[in-house]
């Protein structure tokens, strides 16, 4: 396996789109750079980056962050953050709020990640 010293920065999809300014150029860059992403452990991860990241970012359901090499602008990696909003009614007790928070944390611990 070839190793490479990273001199990188991290951009969200939204920030990258704003930096490039030209929508067609932005989509072309993402398309070209993600063509090489493959993973034998879970092909759906690479598929999500290639085909869903921009749409889900625009729908505010995920935030995608790209790790980009400063020297050649190659995408070296990425990660997603899932956005979850929880709204509790005003009259919900503090005990119930704590219980809901604990349940959410327990679910997140069981959430499949790679």
Secondary structure by P-SEA (a helix, b strand, c coil): ccccccccccccaaaaaaaaccaaaaaaaaaaaaccccccccaaaaaaaaccaaaaaaaccbbbbbbccccccccccbbbbbbbbbbbcccccaaaaaaaaaaaaaaaaacccc
